[in-house]
Amino acid sequence: ETLAEALNKLDPDVRTALEVAIERARAVHADQRRTDKTTTLAPGATVTERWVPVERVGLYVPGGNAVYPSSVVMNVVPA
């Protein structure tokens, strides 16, 4: 089963709820993006904290008896 097929089989209310959750997670994570910060310790001596993207990430989605799509949304959206 492809992802497109699974998406087409999804209940419309569930799909809408997931899309809203994704939009909200994107808004929160976009607001959390940081800019570089430089601290001057002495003349000519600075330390810069720089935020750079990573090439790969690992995600953990719990399994078991319950289904938590929010775990996927909260992990995948910022990645």
C-alpha positions in Angstrom: 0.0 0.0 0.0 1.5 3.3 -1.0 1.3 6.5 1.0 -1.1 8.0 -1.5 -3.4 5.1 -1.2 -3.3 5.2 2.6 -4.1 9.0 2.4 -7.1 8.4 0.2 -8.5 5.8 2.6 -8.2 8.1 5.6 -11.4 9.4 7.1 -11.8 13.1 6.0 -12.3 14.3 9.6 -9.1 12.6 10.7 -7.2 14.0 7.7 -8.4 17.5 8.5 -7.4 17.2 12.1 -3.9 16.0 11.1 -3.5 18.8 8.6 -4.5 21.4 11.3 -2.0 19.8 13.8 0.7 19.9 11.1 0.0 23.6 10.5 0.1 24.4 14.2 3.3 22.4 14.7 5.0 24.3 11.8 4.0 27.6 13.3 5.4 26.8 16.7 8.7 25.4 15.3 9.1 28.3 12.9 8.9 30.6 15.9 11.6 28.6 17.7 14.2 29.0 15.0 17.2 30.8 16.4 19.7 33.2 14.9 23.4 33.2 15.5 24.5 34.8 18.7 28.0 36.2 19.3 29.4 37.0 22.7 32.5 39.2 23.0 34.6 38.0 25.9 37.5 40.4 25.4 38.7 42.7 22.6 39.2 40.3 19.6 37.9 37.3 21.6 34.4 36.2 20.6 32.3 33.0 20.9 29.5 32.4 18.4 26.7 30.1 18.9 25.5 29.0 15.4 22.5 26.9 14.6 22.9 24.8 11.4 20.7 22.1 9.9 21.6 18.5 10.1 21.5 16.1 7.1 19.7 13.3 8.9 17.6 12.7 11.9 16.2 9.7 13.7 12.6 9.7 14.9 11.0 7.4 17.5 7.3 6.7 17.3 6.0 4.6 20.1 4.1 1.4 19.2 1.9 -0.8 21.2 -1.8 -0.8 21.9 -2.4 2.9 21.5 -1.9 5.0 18.3 -0.4 8.5 18.8 -0.3 10.3 15.4 0.7 13.5 17.4 4.1 11.8 18.1 4.7 11.5 14.4 3.6 15.2 13.8 5.7 16.6 16.6 8.8 14.7 15.4 8.5 14.9 11.6 7.4 18.5 11.2 10.5 20.1 12.7 12.8 17.6 11.0 
